[in-house]
Amino acid sequence: MQVCTTIEDQDTLKRELHGLTKACKLLGLKKGTIITLDQEQKIKQEDISISVIPAWKYFL
């Protein structure tokens, strides 16, 4: 799981995806989550499904 305010900036998105993908591979996970302030999307990165969800939705 990664947490950041926004992933609108491509450098931030790249950094967050790299860290999360590396952690998932190390732990043998096929899913990861990035919690943001208000963004929501699905990303597939190196056979890992990453859910980007807004914090309010995560805490519901």
Helices and strands as residue ranges (DSSP letters): E 2-3, H 10-27, E 31-36, E 41-45, E 48-54, H 55-58
